[in-house]
Amino acid sequence: MNHLIKRDEPKNLIDSVIEKVAEVVSNIAGIQLGDKQRPMIESRLRSRMLKLKIDSFSEYLNYLNSNLDAESQALLSLLTTHHTFFFREFNHFEFLLNKGLSRFIERAKQRKDKTIRVWSAACSKGQEVYSLAMFFRFHLMHMAPDIKLEIWGTDVDSASVKSAKNGVYKTDELRQSPAMYLDGNWIRGTGNVQNFSKAKDHLLAQCHFETVNLLTSETFLKNKTFDLIFCRNVFIYFNQDQIQKITKDFMKHLDQDGFLVLGVSETLNGLPLNIEPIGPSVYQHKRVQEKPQPGKTAPINLVKPTPKPAPEKPIEVLCIDDSPVIHALLGKILVPEQGFKVAAKANNGREAIEILKSRKFDAITLDMHMPELDGVGFLKEYKDRSAPIIILSSVNRDDPSIAQKALAQGANDYIEKPSLENLAQASNEIRSKIKLLLSMKKSAA
């Protein structure tokens, strides 16, 4: 029989319990949980009560007061663990590839230990840390194999930190990561743990984890300087004074050429900080403009103001699939508002080859199972790899007879076909991977 929570309790009682819970968490971590977070607190608190088999808020309040120390830690974990996933907000990784990597490499070459140092300041259960580790490992192997990497992941919740140290995730979680980053970094479980994968030793060795409160981080930060600090989607828990203090601490320990990265919906505008934006929620130390020497006047700038850049041309994609449904879904995913355009469609590999005789595309999506000429057949016949090719298939990525053949023939990555059920996730994954592959092509040119 399912355990039920009473629904007829007075609102003022529920509010008082929520206020008590917010106070408990604030006393531990200093974070602010106000009216905006109230629905989240109540929802998670009800889940907690179900787990404890407590059927009323009044009973939970008694339980909290009787078990304050242990329950306080449980509440901290409950209310500060935010939803995250591998390669979240992928535009930041694109920005690092285009603007950050070469800068960090040059700085590291000037150091005796030749090490790039990264801090994920609110790492939750570690997905962000391992995403960064995979990203840097792949590109450093190609760009600067002599450069080493050190990544720190911290979080206020010790339970999340413990999980991150373990480095074990559901294999399905990892599948949204680009295949080139996954390659060689994870061990698939067997038997009872066949649905899980563990980070390999070389990845674990680069990643260090610690429980840290960002308001009292001095001990952790002592003698540390970072090239890159990620602190994404956590400032919603702090007030303006706290955000200013934390950011100042970050900047004291950020290398002179380093980047501070916030969540895409977060901004530091309006705060008296010596920083400047350089990308999408990316900041650096404010550059000091050279002052004229005494007795000399500043030179007159006769250069015309830089005109606004022309709108970027959308990424033109050729979609090869025999399903009208998939063509319709891709038409919803690859839209101009996101910087894409479905420039042409083909129902099979043969049609695609005819189209490609007279047209060029920025990227190609390819189904594996089609009449006349299937995906592998297309890859064997069409040898031009100037446009990245991404496989879209309902066949599991781990199927060696399909995925590995396609990748061996020159496909760049492999993604589960979009459907109405997974449309949001598939949309982000398809767009992100196409952009990444094009960014890599551009940086290699």
RODO-2510 file (C-alpha; in nm, 4 decimals, decimal comma):
residues 445
     n   res          X          Y          Z
     1     m     0,0000     0,0000     0,0000
     2     n     0,1379     0,3439    -0,0975
     3     h     0,2099     0,5857     0,1846
     4     l     0,0008     0,9045     0,1596
     5     i     0,0664     1,2529     0,2957
     6     k    -0,2205     1,4527     0,4403
     7     r    -0,3443     1,7203     0,2005
     8     d    -0,5705     1,9127     0,4399
     9     e    -0,3087     2,0708     0,6663
    10     p    -0,3285     2,4499     0,7151
    11     k    -0,1178     2,6521     0,4725
    12     n     0,0383     2,8512     0,7555
    13     l     0,1636     2,5263     0,9134
    14     i     0,3211     2,4121     0,5857
    15     d     0,4751     2,7584     0,5389
    16     s     0,6246     2,7516     0,8878
    17     v     0,7851     2,4108     0,8246
    18     i     0,9259     2,5302     0,4914
    19     e     1,0666     2,8422     0,6619
    20     k     1,2246     2,6236     0,9311
    21     v     1,3822     2,3982     0,6676
    22     a     1,5149     2,7000     0,4732
    23     e     1,6621     2,8384     0,7966
    24     v     1,8340     2,5078     0,8763
    25     v     1,9959     2,4894     0,5326
    26     s     2,0935     2,8577     0,5417
    27     n     2,2641     2,8113     0,8796
    28     i     2,4769     2,5295     0,7372
    29     a     2,5617     2,6618     0,3927
    30     g     2,4724     3,0314     0,3978
    31     i     2,2510     2,9934     0,0925
    32     q     1,9256     3,1848     0,0605
    33     l     1,6053     2,9926    -0,0040
    34     g     1,3191     3,2373    -0,0514
    35     d     0,9792     3,2627    -0,2168
    36     k     1,1173     3,1663    -0,5590
    37     q     1,2412     2,8363    -0,4193
    38     r     0,9282     2,7628    -0,2143
    39     p     0,7629     2,5260    -0,4681
    40     m     1,0906     2,3361    -0,5040
    41     i     1,1318     2,3073    -0,1258
    42     e     0,7761     2,1821    -0,0746
    43     s     0,8010     1,9303    -0,3585
    44     r     1,1315     1,7856    -0,2370
    45     l     1,0152     1,7928     0,1237
    46     r     0,7100     1,5852     0,0352
    47     s     0,9401     1,3318    -0,1336
    48     r     1,1524     1,3246     0,1813
    49     m     0,8444     1,2674     0,3988
    50     l     0,7335     0,9775     0,1781
    51     k     1,0766     0,8203     0,2163
    52     l     1,0566     0,8588     0,5953
    53     k     0,6945     0,7332     0,5977
    54     i     0,5831     1,0559     0,7645
    55     d     0,2308     1,1583     0,6680
    56     s     0,2077     1,5210     0,7854
    57     f     0,4166     1,8366     0,8015
    58     s     0,3516     1,8689     1,1741
    59     e     0,4923     1,5195     1,2279
    60     y     0,7919     1,6034     1,0085
    61     l     0,8617     1,9166     1,2145
    62     n     0,8755     1,7017     1,5280
    63     y     1,1067     1,4585     1,3488
    64     l     1,3348     1,7429     1,2361
    65     n     1,3626     1,8886     1,5862
    66     s     1,4377     1,5449     1,7334
    67     n     1,7020     1,4543     1,4713
    68     l     1,8386     1,7969     1,3875
    69     d     2,2026     1,7114     1,3114
    70     a     2,1418     1,4111     1,0871
    71     e     1,8354     1,5571     0,9167
    72     s     2,0108     1,8884     0,8523
    73     q     2,2669     1,7103     0,6337
    74     a     1,9885     1,5232     0,4552
    75     l     1,8092     1,8529     0,3858
    76     l     2,1280     2,0132     0,2584
    77     s     2,1699     1,7318     0,0085
    78     l     1,8002     1,7384    -0,0795
    79     l     1,7802     2,1111    -0,1495
    80     t     2,1195     2,1915    -0,3027
    81     t     2,1609     1,8994    -0,5424
    82     h     2,0520     2,0459    -0,8760
    83     h     1,9713     1,8524    -1,1899
    84     t     2,2773     1,8213    -1,4083
    85     f     2,4089     1,6089    -1,6903
    86     f     2,7195     1,5562    -1,8995
    87     f     2,8196     1,8451    -2,1272
    88     r     2,5373     2,0647    -2,0011
    89     e     2,5134     2,4110    -2,1650
    90     f     2,7323     2,2946    -2,4490
    91     n     2,7944     2,6431    -2,5868
    92     h     3,0472     2,6901    -2,3059
    93     f     3,2502     2,3966    -2,4365
    94     e     3,2322     2,5435    -2,7868
    95     f     3,3604     2,8729    -2,6470
    96     l     3,6485     2,6993    -2,4689
    97     l     3,7429     2,5188    -2,7876
    98     n     3,7436     2,8383    -2,9943
    99     k     3,8714     3,0936    -2,7410
   100     g     4,0147     2,9253    -2,4330
   101     l     4,2219     2,6174    -2,5137
   102     s     4,5090     2,7845    -2,6967
   103     r     4,5248     3,0565    -2,4291
   104     f     4,5407     2,8026    -2,1453
   105     i     4,8016     2,5943    -2,3269
   106     e     5,0309     2,8946    -2,3762
   107     r     5,0028     2,9861    -2,0073
   108     a     5,0741     2,6267    -1,9007
   109     k     5,3858     2,6117    -2,1202
   110     q     5,5308     2,8990    -1,9152
   111     r     5,5025     2,6988    -1,5917
   112     k     5,7549     2,4516    -1,4580
   113     d     5,4889     2,1829    -1,4103
   114     k     5,3187     2,2559    -1,7469
   115     t     4,9727     2,2074    -1,5913
   116     i     4,6318     2,3560    -1,6718
   117     r     4,4202     2,3859    -1,3560
   118     v     4,0403     2,3880    -1,3562
   119     w     3,7870     2,4288    -1,0733
   120     s     3,4242     2,3168    -1,0918
   121     a     3,3008     2,5145    -0,7907
   122     a     2,9541     2,3586    -0,7595
   123     c     3,0154     2,0159    -0,9076
   124     s     2,7100     1,8327    -0,7683
   125     k     2,7659     1,4615    -0,8436
   126     g     3,0575     1,5162    -1,0778
   127     q     2,9121     1,5197    -1,4290
   128     e     3,0591     1,8637    -1,4977
   129     v     3,4040     1,7618    -1,3716
   130     y     3,4235     1,4499    -1,5871
   131     s     3,2862     1,6417    -1,8874
   132     l     3,5706     1,8902    -1,8497
   133     a     3,8214     1,6082    -1,8016
   134     m     3,7092     1,4319    -2,1216
   135     f     3,7040     1,7585    -2,3153
   136     f     4,0539     1,8673    -2,2131
   137     r     4,2045     1,5190    -2,2442
   138     f     4,0856     1,4806    -2,6029
   139     h     4,2042     1,8208    -2,7208
   140     l     4,5324     1,8256    -2,5280
   141     m     4,6280     1,4908    -2,6823
   142     h     4,5937     1,6528    -3,0250
   143     m     4,7154     2,0067    -2,9505
   144     a     4,9700     1,9774    -2,6672
   145     p     5,0318     1,6231    -2,5385
   146     d     5,3050     1,7482    -2,3027
   147     i     5,0566     1,9633    -2,1058
   148     k     4,9089     1,8094    -1,7906
   149     l     4,5629     1,8649    -1,6421
   150     e     4,4383     1,9036    -1,2849
   151     i     4,0664     1,9449    -1,2114
   152     w     3,9078     2,0176    -0,8747
   153     g     3,5392     1,9585    -0,8095
   154     t     3,3812     2,1004    -0,4947
   155     d     3,0306     2,1086    -0,3558
   156     v     2,8695     2,2044    -0,0271
   157     d     2,6941     1,8657    -0,0103
   158     s     2,9268     1,5897     0,1109
   159     a     2,6962     1,3154    -0,0221
   160     s     2,7257     1,4569    -0,3745
   161     v     3,1040     1,4821    -0,3394
   162     k     3,1241     1,1186    -0,2291
   163     s     2,9223     1,0144    -0,5345
   164     a     3,1453     1,2235    -0,7626
   165     k     3,4630     1,0638    -0,6241
   166     n     3,3249     0,7218    -0,7099
   167     g     3,3001     0,8126    -1,0792
   168     v     3,0166     0,5698    -1,1576
   169     y     2,7155     0,6675    -1,3706
   170     k     2,4353     0,5044    -1,5615
   171     t     2,5595     0,4304    -1,9106
   172     d     2,2495     0,6017    -2,0520
   173     e     2,3664     0,9256    -1,8844
   174     l     2,6941     0,9116    -2,0719
   175     r     2,5397     0,8565    -2,4146
   176     q     2,4589     1,2233    -2,4657
   177     s     2,8345     1,2958    -2,4602
   178     p     3,0146     1,3241    -2,7958
   179     a     3,1535     0,9830    -2,8942
   180     m     3,5047     1,1200    -2,9449
   181     y     3,5138     1,2355    -2,5824
   182     l     3,3812     0,9072    -2,4437
   183     d     3,6334     0,6980    -2,6344
   184     g     3,8752     0,5190    -2,4015
   185     n     3,7566     0,6909    -2,0830
   186     w     3,4929     0,4571    -1,9364
   187     i     3,4590     0,0908    -1,8400
   188     r     3,1173    -0,0698    -1,8940
   189     g     2,9940    -0,2846    -1,6052
   190     t     2,8922    -0,6499    -1,6337
   191     g     2,6385    -0,8707    -1,4600
   192     n     2,4409    -0,6820    -1,1958
   193     v     2,6066    -0,3523    -1,2908
   194     q     2,5847    -0,3863    -1,6683
   195     n     2,3825    -0,0645    -1,6930
   196     f     2,6583     0,1388    -1,5284
   197     s     2,9987     0,2679    -1,6393
   198     k     3,2985     0,3763    -1,4314
   199     a     3,5602     0,6368    -1,5162
   200     k     3,8961     0,4816    -1,6023
   201     d     4,1962     0,5381    -1,3767
   202     h     4,3605     0,7988    -1,6005
   203     l     4,0448     1,0131    -1,5786
   204     l     4,0058     0,9634    -1,2027
   205     a     4,3707     1,0596    -1,1474
   206     q     4,3091     1,4046    -1,2990
   207     c     3,9960     1,4750    -1,0928
   208     h     4,0036     1,5710    -0,7247
   209     f     3,6981     1,6327    -0,5075
   210     e     3,6385     1,8120    -0,1802
   211     t     3,3444     1,9398     0,0260
   212     v     3,3636     2,3206     0,0207
   213     n     3,1247     2,6009     0,1169
   214     l     3,1788     2,8853    -0,1296
   215     l     3,1242     3,1429     0,1462
   216     t     3,4116     2,9984     0,3511
   217     s     3,6445     2,8653     0,0835
   218     e     3,9692     3,0276     0,2047
   219     t     4,1294     2,7045     0,3283
   220     f     4,0582     2,5220     0,0035
   221     l     4,1796     2,8127    -0,2104
   222     k     4,5094     2,8670    -0,0265
   223     n     4,8022     2,8599    -0,2711
   224     k     4,5755     2,7661    -0,5647
   225     t     4,5420     2,9476    -0,8977
   226     f     4,3105     2,8310    -1,1744
   227     d     4,2999     2,8859    -1,5491
   228     l     3,9290     2,8117    -1,5590
   229     i     3,6572     2,8321    -1,2937
   230     f     3,3104     2,6916    -1,3622
   231     c     3,0364     2,8060    -1,1217
   232     r     2,7169     2,7429    -1,3127
   233     n     2,3552     2,7655    -1,1967
   234     v     2,4361     2,8096    -0,8282
   235     f     2,4148     3,1867    -0,7709
   236     i     2,0348     3,1568    -0,7518
   237     y     2,0929     3,0341    -0,3952
   238     f     2,2809     3,3489    -0,2843
   239     n     2,1988     3,7159    -0,2312
   240     q     2,3837     3,9982    -0,4095
   241     d     2,6351     4,0593    -0,1290
   242     q     2,7201     3,6897    -0,1164
   243     i     2,7550     3,6696    -0,4956
   244     q     2,9921     3,9667    -0,4870
   245     k     3,2052     3,8083    -0,2117
   246     i     3,2225     3,4700    -0,3847
   247     t     3,3112     3,6271    -0,7193
   248     k     3,5891     3,8353    -0,5615
   249     d     3,7289     3,5144    -0,4098
   250     f     3,7147     3,3510    -0,7520
   251     m     3,8984     3,6367    -0,9203
   252     k     4,1749     3,6397    -0,6561
   253     h     4,2523     3,2810    -0,7541
   254     l     4,1920     3,3089    -1,1293
   255     d     4,4986     3,3337    -1,3518
   256     q     4,5494     3,6687    -1,5256
   257     d     4,4403     3,5073    -1,8546
   258     g     4,1780     3,2782    -1,7002
   259     f     3,8028     3,2490    -1,7536
   260     l     3,5165     3,2472    -1,5025
   261     v     3,2097     3,0678    -1,6424
   262     l     2,8585     3,1078    -1,4961
   263     g     2,5285     2,9513    -1,6002
   264     v     2,3842     3,0875    -1,9255
   265     s     2,0981     3,2577    -1,7389
   266     e     2,3283     3,4179    -1,4782
   267     t     2,4957     3,7580    -1,4959
   268     l     2,7260     3,9729    -1,2826
   269     n     2,6112     4,2982    -1,4433
   270     g     2,5637     4,5789    -1,1935
   271     l     2,8040     4,4439    -0,9314
   272     p     3,1170     4,6514    -0,8523
   273     l     3,3650     4,3918    -0,9751
   274     n     3,6850     4,4387    -1,1721
   275     i     3,5802     4,1981    -1,4471
   276     e     3,4529     4,2102    -1,8034
   277     p     3,2401     3,9752    -2,0136
   278     i     3,4175     3,7898    -2,2917
   279     g     3,1566     3,5322    -2,3987
   280     p     2,8173     3,3819    -2,3059
   281     s     2,8223     3,4210    -1,9249
   282     v     3,2039     3,4046    -1,9448
   283     y     3,4163     3,6653    -1,7641
   284     q     3,7832     3,7572    -1,7353
   285     h     3,9905     4,0109    -1,5407
   286     k     3,9220     4,3602    -1,6706
   287     r     4,2026     4,4705    -1,9001
   288     v     4,3778     4,7923    -1,7915
   289     q     4,3896     5,0477    -2,0720
   290     e     4,7285     5,2104    -2,1193
   291     k     4,7397     5,5709    -1,9923
   292     p     4,9385     5,8417    -2,1747
   293     q     5,2764     5,9330    -2,0244
   294     p     5,3002     6,2671    -1,8350
   295     g     5,3393     6,5578    -2,0739
   296     k     5,1977     6,3636    -2,3664
   297     t     4,8458     6,3747    -2,4953
   298     a     4,6571     6,0599    -2,5653
   299     p     4,6531     5,9722    -2,9347
   300     i     4,3362     6,0580    -3,1205
   301     n     4,1570     5,7498    -3,2390
   302     l     4,0778     5,8017    -3,6059
   303     v     3,9605     5,4469    -3,6588
   304     k     3,5963     5,4195    -3,7450
   305     p     3,3786     5,2295    -3,4984
   306     t     3,3635     4,8617    -3,5734
   307     p     3,0395     4,7906    -3,7578
   308     k     2,8016     4,5353    -3,6182
   309     p     2,8873     4,1903    -3,7500
   310     a     2,6626     4,0580    -4,0212
   311     p     2,4202     3,7864    -3,9111
   312     e     2,5865     3,4479    -3,9243
   313     k     2,4866     3,2237    -4,2100
   314     p     2,2853     2,9274    -4,0783
   315     i     2,4501     2,5866    -4,0729
   316     e     2,3121     2,4047    -4,3779
   317     v     2,2369     2,0377    -4,3183
   318     l     2,1567     1,7527    -4,5571
   319     c     1,9215     1,5057    -4,3848
   320     i     1,9285     1,1483    -4,5197
   321     d     1,6458     0,9264    -4,3907
   322     d     1,3617     0,7210    -4,5355
   323     s     1,1181     0,8256    -4,2609
   324     p     0,8919     1,1305    -4,3180
   325     v     0,8477     1,1490    -3,9395
   326     i     1,2229     1,1906    -3,8839
   327     h     1,2403     1,4543    -4,1568
   328     a     0,9566     1,6414    -3,9842
   329     l     1,1271     1,6208    -3,6427
   330     l     1,4603     1,7361    -3,7842
   331     g     1,2737     2,0275    -3,9390
   332     k     1,1677     2,1279    -3,5863
   333     i     1,5195     2,0792    -3,4447
   334     l     1,7402     2,2376    -3,7125
   335     v     1,5718     2,5775    -3,7298
   336     p     1,7120     2,9245    -3,8156
   337     e     1,6411     3,0463    -3,4614
   338     q     1,9048     2,7964    -3,3457
   339     g     2,1445     2,8782    -3,6293
   340     f     2,0514     2,5855    -3,8586
   341     k     1,8701     2,5138    -4,1821
   342     v     1,7591     2,1827    -4,3337
   343     a     1,8941     2,2682    -4,6777
   344     a     1,7992     1,9400    -4,8486
   345     k     1,6419     1,6000    -4,7799
   346     a     1,7160     1,2566    -4,9235
   347     n     1,5197     0,9348    -4,8695
   348     n     1,8198     0,7045    -4,9132
   349     g     2,1931     0,7041    -4,9738
   350     r     2,1576     0,6939    -5,3519
   351     e     1,9449     1,0103    -5,3597
   352     a     2,1926     1,1794    -5,1278
   353     i     2,4891     1,1029    -5,3536
   354     e     2,3034     1,2567    -5,6496
   355     i     2,2286     1,5714    -5,4474
   356     l     2,5912     1,5945    -5,3314
   357     k     2,7175     1,5942    -5,6908
   358     s     2,5957     1,9512    -5,7314
   359     r     2,5745     2,0897    -5,3767
   360     k     2,7888     2,1284    -5,0667
   361     f     2,6581     2,1206    -4,7106
   362     d     2,7993     2,2149    -4,3719
   363     a     2,6881     1,8882    -4,2096
   364     i     2,5050     1,5636    -4,2880
   365     t     2,2713     1,3511    -4,0746
   366     l     2,2492     0,9892    -4,1857
   367     d     2,0126     0,7011    -4,1111
   368     m     2,1584     0,3488    -4,1157
   369     h     1,8610     0,1444    -4,2387
   370     m     1,7303     0,2631    -4,5772
   371     p     1,6271     0,1013    -4,9070
   372     e     1,8515     0,1096    -5,2167
   373     l     2,1627     0,2311    -5,0340
   374     d     2,1868     0,2149    -4,6547
   375     g     2,4053     0,4245    -4,4251
   376     v     2,7163     0,2058    -4,4353
   377     g     2,6840     0,1767    -4,8142
   378     f     2,6608     0,5542    -4,8438
   379     l     2,9749     0,5995    -4,6333
   380     k     3,1645     0,3505    -4,8510
   381     e     3,0646     0,5222    -5,1764
   382     y     3,0765     0,8865    -5,0691
   383     k     3,4376     0,9564    -4,9679
   384     d     3,4243     1,3335    -4,9159
   385     r     3,4561     1,4081    -4,5414
   386     s     3,4621     1,7875    -4,5607
   387     a     3,1170     1,7966    -4,3964
   388     p     3,0813     1,6198    -4,0587
   389     i     2,8514     1,3155    -4,0757
   390     i     2,6373     1,2246    -3,7752
   391     i     2,4535     0,8934    -3,7645
   392     l     2,0909     0,9026    -3,6480
   393     s     1,9592     0,5564    -3,5771
   394     s     1,7204     0,3698    -3,3520
   395     v     1,9866     0,0994    -3,3197
   396     n     2,1738     0,1101    -2,9889
   397     r     2,5040     0,2957    -3,0089
   398     d     2,6795    -0,0043    -2,8540
   399     d     2,5797    -0,2390    -3,1396
   400     p     2,9211    -0,3187    -3,2892
   401     s     2,7751    -0,4344    -3,6207
   402     i     2,6254    -0,0916    -3,6879
   403     a     2,7869     0,1855    -3,4848
   404     q     3,1476     0,0732    -3,5166
   405     k     3,1136     0,0040    -3,8893
   406     a     2,9752     0,3524    -3,9444
   407     l     3,2448     0,5196    -3,7363
   408     a     3,5137     0,3084    -3,9052
   409     q     3,3862     0,4292    -4,2444
   410     g     3,4319     0,7928    -4,1432
   411     a     3,1132     0,8971    -3,9617
   412     n     3,1926     1,1425    -3,6837
   413     d     2,9384     1,0557    -3,4160
   414     y     2,6334     0,8477    -3,3378
   415     i     2,3046     0,9668    -3,1862
   416     e     1,9754     0,7998    -3,1041
   417     k     1,7000     0,9067    -3,3426
   418     p     1,4768     1,1855    -3,2146
   419     s     1,1208     1,1026    -3,1152
   420     l     0,8357     1,2938    -2,9565
   421     e     0,9327     1,1383    -2,6217
   422     n     1,2978     1,2501    -2,6267
   423     l     1,2651     1,5540    -2,8531
   424     a     1,4049     1,8153    -2,6107
   425     q     1,7132     1,6142    -2,5197
   426     a     1,7706     1,4921    -2,8750
   427     s     1,7390     1,8479    -3,0077
   428     n     2,0149     1,9773    -2,7809
   429     e     2,2360     1,6769    -2,8502
   430     i     2,2065     1,6948    -3,2299
   431     r     2,2635     2,0707    -3,2481
   432     s     2,5493     2,0620    -2,9968
   433     k     2,7357     1,7827    -3,1705
   434     i     2,7070     1,9419    -3,5130
   435     k     2,8377     2,2718    -3,3733
   436     l     3,1213     2,0974    -3,1916
   437     l     3,2346     1,9093    -3,5009
   438     l     3,2292     2,2282    -3,7067
   439     s     3,4227     2,4140    -3,4348
   440     m     3,6862     2,1398    -3,4319
   441     k     3,7131     2,1556    -3,8088
   442     k     3,7549     2,5337    -3,7925
   443     s     4,0206     2,5211    -3,5185
   444     a     4,2161     2,2556    -3,7096
   445     a     4,2183     2,4596    -4,0313
***
